[in-house]
Amino acid sequence: MIINGYEIKPGIDLSHLEDVDMSYTDLRGINLEGAKLIGINLNGTNLSGANLRYADLSGAMLQESDLSGADLSGAIFRSVDLDSANLEGANLKDADLSSSLLYSANLKGADLRGTNLEEVCGLYDDDLGDEILEGANLEGTILY
């Protein structure tokens, strides 16, 4: 798949580029396992059912994005803006969401076992079940 002149495929490295804007793109079910998408603008993007295992999205913008049912296990989401993102049923097992923003994010049914949620802002207790937080790091996180 070619988007904005980039061939989007597993393991792609866009970390050396500045101001990559892929906002409001339909990437449903795409395989981006191990991709480096650091600082990329993915606001409003449909990534439902996508494979982002072990991808690095540090500093990315994912406001209002749809990540429902996506496999994000082992992915790095440090300092990512996930405000109003849909993560329903997503696999975030062993992912790193430290210092990310999750205000109004939908985490219903998401697997957060072993996830690093250190210093996360906007995490709501009502959307989380004890079983999906097993082994998660919540140090410095305030549950609302």
MDTraj code that builds the backbone (N, CA, C; nanometers):
import mdtraj as md
import numpy as np

residues = "MET ILE ILE ASN GLY TYR GLU ILE LYS PRO GLY ILE ASP LEU SER HIS LEU GLU ASP VAL ASP MET SER TYR THR ASP LEU ARG GLY ILE ASN LEU GLU GLY ALA LYS LEU ILE GLY ILE ASN LEU ASN GLY THR ASN LEU SER GLY ALA ASN LEU ARG TYR ALA ASP LEU SER GLY ALA MET LEU GLN GLU SER ASP LEU SER GLY ALA ASP LEU SER GLY ALA ILE PHE ARG SER VAL ASP LEU ASP SER ALA ASN LEU GLU GLY ALA ASN LEU LYS ASP ALA ASP LEU SER SER SER LEU LEU TYR SER ALA ASN LEU LYS GLY ALA ASP LEU ARG GLY THR ASN LEU GLU GLU VAL CYS GLY LEU TYR ASP ASP ASP LEU GLY ASP GLU ILE LEU GLU GLY ALA ASN LEU GLU GLY THR ILE LEU TYR".split()
xyz = np.array([
    [0.0843, -0.1176, 0.0000],
    [0.0000, 0.0000, 0.0000],
    [0.0893, 0.1246, 0.0000],
    [0.0613, 0.2186, -0.0865],
    [0.1360, 0.3445, -0.0953],
    [0.0491, 0.4568, -0.0389],
    [0.1027, 0.5273, 0.0617],
    [0.0324, 0.6415, 0.1201],
    [0.1311, 0.7573, 0.1286],
    [0.0930, 0.8697, 0.0737],
    [0.1787, 0.9889, 0.0721],
    [0.3188, 0.9573, 0.0206],
    [0.3286, 0.8668, -0.0742],
    [0.4561, 0.8325, -0.1340],
    [0.5379, 0.7288, -0.0584],
    [0.4845, 0.6779, 0.0525],
    [0.5545, 0.5781, 0.1316],
    [0.4891, 0.4422, 0.1127],
    [0.5702, 0.3383, 0.0923],
    [0.5159, 0.2035, 0.0864],
    [0.4995, 0.1548, 0.2296],
    [0.3755, 0.1363, 0.2698],
    [0.3436, 0.0977, 0.4062],
    [0.3424, -0.0548, 0.4146],
    [0.4364, -0.1089, 0.4953],
    [0.4511, -0.2542, 0.5052],
    [0.5115, -0.2889, 0.6410],
    [0.5099, -0.4177, 0.6792],
    [0.5692, -0.4574, 0.8073],
    [0.7152, -0.4128, 0.8158],
    [0.7535, -0.3647, 0.9344],
    [0.8914, -0.3247, 0.9580],
    [0.9319, -0.1909, 0.8987],
    [0.8387, -0.1183, 0.8381],
    [0.8714, 0.0120, 0.7793],
    [0.9312, 0.1032, 0.8854],
    [1.0270, 0.1848, 0.8475],
    [1.0918, 0.2784, 0.9389],
    [1.0725, 0.4200, 0.8851],
    [0.9808, 0.4922, 0.9500],
    [0.9574, 0.6318, 0.9129],
    [1.0144, 0.7261, 1.0188],
    [1.0964, 0.6708, 1.1105],
    [1.1462, 0.7492, 1.2231],
    [1.2412, 0.8612, 1.1801],
    [1.3030, 0.8511, 1.0655],
    [1.3977, 0.9526, 1.0184],
    [1.3279, 1.0693, 0.9475],
    [1.2000, 1.0578, 0.9261],
    [1.1251, 1.1623, 0.8564],
    [1.0543, 1.2537, 0.9557],
    [1.0340, 1.3773, 0.9182],
    [0.9621, 1.4714, 1.0032],
    [0.8251, 1.5013, 0.9437],
    [0.7302, 1.5274, 1.0321],
    [0.5964, 1.5718, 0.9929],
    [0.5242, 1.4758, 0.8988],
    [0.5349, 1.3452, 0.9239],
    [0.4601, 1.2485, 0.8443],
    [0.3145, 1.2538, 0.8885],
    [0.2248, 1.2812, 0.7956],
    [0.0833, 1.2944, 0.8256],
    [0.0043, 1.1856, 0.7529],
    [-0.0453, 1.0913, 0.8304],
    [-0.1300, 0.9854, 0.7755],
    [-0.2660, 0.9896, 0.8449],
    [-0.3046, 1.1079, 0.8886],
    [-0.4310, 1.1219, 0.9604],
    [-0.5495, 1.0892, 0.8696],
    [-0.6533, 1.0362, 0.9328],
    [-0.7802, 1.0024, 0.8664],
    [-0.7613, 0.9081, 0.7471],
    [-0.6687, 0.8145, 0.7612],
    [-0.6428, 0.7145, 0.6582],
    [-0.7092, 0.5832, 0.6984],
    [-0.7560, 0.5082, 0.6027],
    [-0.8163, 0.3775, 0.6305],
    [-0.7081, 0.2703, 0.6198],
    [-0.6635, 0.2223, 0.7356],
    [-0.5599, 0.1198, 0.7420],
    [-0.6123, -0.0053, 0.8136],
    [-0.7417, -0.0295, 0.8003],
    [-0.8019, -0.1474, 0.8658],
    [-0.7271, -0.2741, 0.8287],
    [-0.6947, -0.3536, 0.9328],
    [-0.6353, -0.4843, 0.9121],
    [-0.4939, -0.4848, 0.8576],
    [-0.4295, -0.3704, 0.8484],
    [-0.2946, -0.3631, 0.7912],
    [-0.1935, -0.4338, 0.8823],
    [-0.0896, -0.4889, 0.8239],
    [0.0179, -0.5528, 0.8994],
    [0.1370, -0.4579, 0.9049],
    [0.1584, -0.3999, 1.0241],
    [0.2716, -0.3107, 1.0459],
    [0.3570, -0.3610, 1.1618],
    [0.3656, -0.4919, 1.1742],
    [0.4440, -0.5510, 1.2821],
    [0.5883, -0.5001, 1.2748],
    [0.6373, -0.4517, 1.3915],
    [0.7749, -0.4053, 1.4015],
    [0.8045, -0.2726, 1.3331],
    [0.7021, -0.2028, 1.2856],
    [0.7232, -0.0749, 1.2166],
    [0.7716, 0.0327, 1.3138],
    [0.8460, 0.1300, 1.2622],
    [0.8897, 0.2449, 1.3408],
    [0.8139, 0.3663, 1.2893],
    [0.7128, 0.4050, 1.3657],
    [0.6247, 0.5143, 1.3261],
    [0.6322, 0.6264, 1.4294],
    [0.7523, 0.6589, 1.4712],
    [0.7769, 0.7549, 1.5780],
    [0.7324, 0.8946, 1.5358],
    [0.6462, 0.9558, 1.6213],
    [0.6008, 1.0928, 1.5984],
    [0.5040, 1.1117, 1.4841],
    [0.4554, 1.0063, 1.4255],
    [0.3671, 1.0150, 1.3097],
    [0.2269, 1.0637, 1.3505],
    [0.1619, 1.1379, 1.2620],
    [0.0253, 1.1841, 1.2855],
    [-0.0715, 1.0808, 1.2280],
    [-0.1389, 1.0100, 1.3201],
    [-0.2401, 0.9109, 1.2817],
    [-0.3758, 0.9479, 1.3411],
    [-0.3965, 1.0754, 1.3694],
    [-0.5249, 1.1195, 1.4249],
    [-0.6392, 1.0778, 1.3333],
    [-0.7433, 1.0193, 1.3928],
    [-0.8623, 0.9827, 1.3173],
    [-0.8444, 0.8657, 1.2225],
    [-0.7321, 0.7969, 1.2293],
    [-0.7049, 0.6860, 1.1384],
    [-0.7752, 0.5587, 1.1827],
    [-0.8245, 0.4819, 1.0876],
    [-0.8889, 0.3543, 1.1173],
    [-0.7837, 0.2446, 1.1099],
    [-0.7447, 0.1936, 1.2274],
    [-0.6485, 0.0847, 1.2391],
    [-0.7135, -0.0373, 1.3036],
    [-0.8445, -0.0467, 1.2915],
    [-0.9142, -0.1595, 1.3542],
    [-0.8640, -0.2910, 1.2954],
    [-0.8382, -0.3862, 1.3835],
    [-0.7919, -0.5176, 1.3416],
    [-0.6491, -0.5202, 1.2887],
    [-0.5763, -0.4097, 1.3011],
    [-0.4389, -0.4027, 1.2491],
    [-0.3419, -0.4825, 1.3348],
    [-0.2316, -0.5230, 1.2752],
    [-0.1230, -0.5893, 1.3464],
    [-0.0114, -0.4876, 1.3651],
    [0.0024, -0.4381, 1.4892],
    [0.1083, -0.3444, 1.5240],
    [0.1968, -0.4035, 1.6330],
    [0.2075, -0.5357, 1.6355],
    [0.2917, -0.6022, 1.7351],
    [0.4347, -0.5494, 1.7242],
    [0.4878, -0.5133, 1.8398],
    [0.6264, -0.4677, 1.8519],
    [0.6576, -0.3423, 1.7697],
    [0.5576, -0.2712, 1.7254],
    [0.5798, -0.1450, 1.6540],
    [0.6184, -0.0355, 1.7533],
    [0.6906, 0.0640, 1.7085],
    [0.7283, 0.1782, 1.7924],
    [0.6560, 0.3022, 1.7408],
    [0.5592, 0.3479, 1.8214],
    [0.4814, 0.4667, 1.7866],
    [0.5051, 0.5785, 1.8882],
    [0.6209, 0.5793, 1.9514],
    [0.6520, 0.6811, 2.0520],
    [0.6246, 0.8208, 1.9965],
    [0.5552, 0.9024, 2.0776],
    [0.5276, 1.0399, 2.0391],
    [0.4262, 1.0571, 1.9282],
    [0.3631, 0.9490, 1.8854],
    [0.2644, 0.9580, 1.7768],
    [0.1356, 1.0241, 1.8256],
    [0.0569, 1.0717, 1.7320],
    [-0.0737, 1.1302, 1.7614],
    [-0.1804, 1.0353, 1.7079],
    [-0.2630, 0.9862, 1.7995],
    [-0.3676, 0.8907, 1.7626],
    [-0.5036, 0.9334, 1.8179],
    [-0.5253, 1.0637, 1.8311],
    [-0.6539, 1.1132, 1.8795],
    [-0.7661, 1.0651, 1.7882],
    [-0.8731, 1.0159, 1.8499],
    [-0.9936, 0.9726, 1.7783],
    [-0.9674, 0.8608, 1.6778],
    [-0.8570, 0.7895, 1.6924],
    [-0.8271, 0.6778, 1.6027],
    [-0.9014, 0.5531, 1.6469],
    [-0.9279, 0.4638, 1.5539],
    [-0.9951, 0.3376, 1.5829],
    [-0.8922, 0.2253, 1.5811],
    [-0.8602, 0.1740, 1.7001],
    [-0.7672, 0.0630, 1.7166],
    [-0.8394, -0.0579, 1.7733],
    [-0.9694, -0.0623, 1.7555],
    [-1.0483, -0.1718, 1.8113],
    [-1.0046, -0.3047, 1.7515],
    [-0.9862, -0.4025, 1.8391],
    [-0.9481, -0.5355, 1.7948],
    [-0.8079, -0.5462, 1.7386],
    [-0.7290, -0.4407, 1.7490],
    [-0.5924, -0.4424, 1.6954],
    [-0.4994, -0.5210, 1.7872],
    [-0.3955, -0.5808, 1.7299],
    [-0.2934, -0.6501, 1.8077],
    [-0.1780, -0.5530, 1.8278],
    [-0.1694, -0.5000, 1.9498],
    [-0.0681, -0.4012, 1.9847],
    [0.0281, -0.4587, 2.0884],
    [0.0316, -0.5907, 2.0995],
    [0.1144, -0.6535, 2.2018],
    [0.2622, -0.6227, 2.1780],
    [0.3289, -0.5857, 2.2881],
    [0.4708, -0.5536, 2.2811],
    [0.5029, -0.4230, 2.2120],
    [0.4023, -0.3472, 2.1720],
    [0.4248, -0.2205, 2.1016],
    [0.4683, -0.1109, 2.1994],
    [0.5360, -0.0110, 2.1471],
    [0.5821, 0.1020, 2.2278],
    [0.4979, 0.2238, 2.1913],
    [0.4230, 0.2710, 2.2912],
    [0.3362, 0.3878, 2.2753],
    [0.3745, 0.4936, 2.3787],
    [0.5021, 0.5180, 2.4004],
    [0.5454, 0.6155, 2.5003],
    [0.5077, 0.7565, 2.4548],
    [0.4467, 0.8305, 2.5484],
    [0.4094, 0.9710, 2.5232],
    [0.3221, 0.9865, 2.3995],
    [0.2267, 0.8964, 2.3835],
    [0.1350, 0.9000, 2.2692],
    [0.0031, 0.9641, 2.3109],
    [-0.0547, 1.0434, 2.2243],
    [-0.1843, 1.1047, 2.2492],
    [-0.2936, 1.0136, 2.1936],
    [-0.3606, 0.9427, 2.2852],
    [-0.4690, 0.8509, 2.2492],
    [-0.6041, 0.9043, 2.2962],
    [-0.6156, 1.0357, 2.3117],
    [-0.7420, 1.0955, 2.3551],
    [-0.8548, 1.0549, 2.2608],
    [-0.9629, 1.0062, 2.3180],
    [-1.0839, 0.9663, 2.2443],
    [-1.0585, 0.8542, 2.1438],
    [-0.9504, 0.7792, 2.1615],
    [-0.9235, 0.6653, 2.0728],
    [-1.0098, 0.5458, 2.1126],
    [-1.0431, 0.4621, 2.0167],
    [-1.1194, 0.3412, 2.0428],
    [-1.0233, 0.2221, 2.0465],
    [-1.0004, 0.1682, 2.1677],
    [-0.9119, 0.0544, 2.1881],
    [-0.9913, -0.0673, 2.2359],
    [-1.1205, -0.0663, 2.2083],
    [-1.2067, -0.1743, 2.2550],
    [-1.1589, -0.3086, 2.1992],
    [-1.1373, -0.4036, 2.2911],
    [-1.0968, -0.5377, 2.2512],
    [-0.9556, -0.5478, 2.1967],
    [-0.8760, -0.4421, 2.2091],
    [-0.7385, -0.4446, 2.1583],
    [-0.6487, -0.5280, 2.2492],
    [-0.5481, -0.5898, 2.1912],
    [-0.4500, -0.6656, 2.2667],
    [-0.3309, -0.5750, 2.2931],
    [-0.3203, -0.5262, 2.4171],
    [-0.2107, -0.4389, 2.4578],
    [-0.1165, -0.5107, 2.5541],
    [-0.1201, -0.6423, 2.5537],
    [-0.0387, -0.7205, 2.6460],
    [0.1091, -0.6866, 2.6257],
    [0.1744, -0.6525, 2.7365],
    [0.3178, -0.6195, 2.7391],
    [0.3545, -0.4960, 2.6572],
    [0.2574, -0.4128, 2.6243],
    [0.2849, -0.2880, 2.5525],
    [0.3336, -0.1821, 2.6515],
    [0.3963, -0.0782, 2.6019],
    [0.4456, 0.0321, 2.6841],
    [0.3681, 0.1590, 2.6484],
    [0.2763, 0.1977, 2.7380],
    [0.1978, 0.3191, 2.7182],
    [0.2397, 0.4289, 2.8159],
    [0.3590, 0.4194, 2.8709],
    [0.4029, 0.5143, 2.9726],
    [0.3944, 0.6584, 2.9213],
    [0.3486, 0.7451, 3.0116],
    [0.3369, 0.8896, 2.9868],
    [0.2428, 0.9250, 2.8726],
    [0.1502, 0.8365, 2.8388],
    [0.0543, 0.8639, 2.7309],
    [-0.0731, 0.9277, 2.7837],
    [-0.1506, 0.9869, 2.6947],
    [-0.2782, 1.0489, 2.7280],
    [-0.3908, 0.9573, 2.6817],
    [-0.4803, 0.9223, 2.7750],
    [-0.5899, 0.8309, 2.7424],
    [-0.7265, 0.8900, 2.7780],
    [-0.7379, 1.0220, 2.7801],
    [-0.8652, 1.0847, 2.8146],
    [-0.9735, 1.0423, 2.7153],
    [-1.0850, 0.9948, 2.7688],
    [-1.2014, 0.9517, 2.6906],
    [-1.1712, 0.8367, 2.5959],
    [-1.0610, 0.7661, 2.6163],
    [-1.0306, 0.6491, 2.5332],
    [-1.1191, 0.5329, 2.5760],
    [-1.1637, 0.4534, 2.4818],
    [-1.2461, 0.3359, 2.5092],
    [-1.1549, 0.2145, 2.5219],
    [-1.1433, 0.1609, 2.6434],
    [-1.0576, 0.0460, 2.6710],
    [-1.1378, -0.0778, 2.7087],
    [-1.2666, -0.0754, 2.6820],
    [-1.3510, -0.1891, 2.7199],
    [-1.3026, -0.3169, 2.6518],
    [-1.2791, -0.4191, 2.7338],
    [-1.2390, -0.5485, 2.6823],
    [-1.0956, -0.5554, 2.6327],
    [-1.0178, -0.4480, 2.6520],
    [-0.8769, -0.4487, 2.6096],
    [-0.7955, -0.5345, 2.7055],
    [-0.6981, -0.6056, 2.6532],
    [-0.6089, -0.6881, 2.7339],
    [-0.4872, -0.6046, 2.7713],
    [-0.4783, -0.5682, 2.8996],
    [-0.3702, -0.4830, 2.9479],
    [-0.2748, -0.5596, 3.0395],
    [-0.2730, -0.6902, 3.0306],
    [-0.1847, -0.7693, 3.1166],
    [-0.0380, -0.7387, 3.0834],
    [0.0360, -0.7043, 3.1898],
    [0.1782, -0.6759, 3.1737],
    [0.2085, -0.5440, 3.1047],
    [0.1082, -0.4621, 3.0834],
    [0.1265, -0.3341, 3.0138],
    [0.1897, -0.2308, 3.1062],
    [0.2806, -0.1500, 3.0541],
    [0.3409, -0.0419, 3.1298],
    [0.2508, 0.0805, 3.1162],
    [0.1799, 0.1123, 3.2251],
    [0.0893, 0.2272, 3.2276],
    [0.1419, 0.3354, 3.3225],
    [0.2727, 0.3382, 3.3408],
    [0.3352, 0.4338, 3.4308],
    [0.3139, 0.5766, 3.3816],
    [0.2682, 0.6625, 3.4742],
    [0.2491, 0.8048, 3.4464],
    [0.1466, 0.8332, 3.3360],
    [0.0522, 0.7425, 3.3134],
    [-0.0530, 0.7634, 3.2136],
    [-0.1558, 0.8628, 3.2682],
    [-0.2059, 0.9494, 3.1837],
    [-0.3083, 1.0462, 3.2225],
    [-0.4412, 1.0089, 3.1581],
    [-0.5501, 1.0193, 3.2366],
    [-0.6837, 1.0023, 3.1818],
    [-0.7341, 0.8599, 3.1818],
    [-0.6795, 0.7744, 3.2659],
    [-0.7232, 0.6349, 3.2710],
    [-0.8397, 0.6243, 3.3685],
    [-0.9522, 0.5690, 3.3229],
    [-1.0725, 0.5607, 3.4043],
    [-1.0937, 0.4196, 3.4564],
    [-1.1073, 0.4108, 3.5881],
    [-1.1254, 0.2846, 3.6604],
    [-1.2477, 0.2076, 3.6112],
    [-1.3534, 0.2772, 3.5730],
    [-1.4793, 0.2135, 3.5320],
    [-1.4643, 0.1261, 3.4075],
    [-1.3683, 0.1542, 3.3241],
    [-1.3518, 0.0803, 3.1993],
    [-1.2571, -0.0383, 3.2112],
    [-1.2045, -0.0586, 3.3304],
    [-1.1040, -0.1623, 3.3481],
    [-1.1521, -0.2718, 3.4418],
    [-1.1204, -0.3959, 3.4097],
    [-1.1483, -0.5092, 3.4976],
    [-1.0174, -0.5578, 3.5564],
    [-1.0215, -0.6118, 3.6784],
    [-0.8998, -0.6576, 3.7448],
    [-0.8239, -0.7614, 3.6632],
    [-0.8953, -0.8496, 3.5959],
    [-0.8294, -0.9580, 3.5247],
    [-0.7450, -0.9109, 3.4068],
    [-0.7806, -0.7989, 3.3480],
    [-0.7030, -0.7531, 3.2329],
    [-0.5860, -0.6637, 3.2729],
    [-0.5731, -0.6339, 3.4020],
    [-0.4635, -0.5510, 3.4505],
    [-0.3558, -0.6327, 3.5215],
    [-0.3669, -0.7632, 3.5195],
    [-0.2715, -0.8481, 3.5888],
    [-0.1293, -0.8190, 3.5424],
    [-0.0433, -0.7829, 3.6400],
    [0.0965, -0.7551, 3.6092],
    [0.1230, -0.6198, 3.5452],
    [0.0206, -0.5364, 3.5305],
    [0.0407, -0.4039, 3.4701],
    [0.1118, -0.3116, 3.5684],
    [0.1931, -0.2216, 3.5169],
    [0.2635, -0.1229, 3.5978],
    [0.1812, 0.0053, 3.5971],
    [0.1258, 0.0397, 3.7139],
    [0.0427, 0.1602, 3.7252],
    [0.1111, 0.2681, 3.8102],
    [0.2415, 0.2579, 3.8275],
    [0.3142, 0.3529, 3.9111],
    [0.2980, 0.4942, 3.8582],
    [0.2574, 0.5841, 3.9477],
    [0.2407, 0.7245, 3.9110],
    [0.1163, 0.7547, 3.8314],
    [0.0295, 0.6539, 3.8112],
    [-0.0942, 0.6737, 3.7355],
    [-0.2098, 0.6937, 3.8323],
    [-0.2919, 0.7920, 3.8050],
    [-0.4111, 0.8161, 3.8866],
    [-0.5297, 0.7635, 3.8091],
    [-0.6016, 0.6668, 3.8696],
    [-0.7233, 0.6144, 3.8071],
    [-0.8395, 0.7038, 3.8471],
    [-0.9157, 0.7474, 3.7491],
    [-1.0315, 0.8338, 3.7769],
    [-1.1538, 0.7499, 3.7991],
])
top = md.Topology()
chain = top.add_chain()
for i, resn in enumerate(residues, 1):
    res = top.add_residue(resn, chain, resSeq=i)
    for name in ("N", "CA", "C"):
        top.add_atom(name, md.element.get_by_symbol(name[0]), res)
traj = md.Trajectory(xyz[None], top)
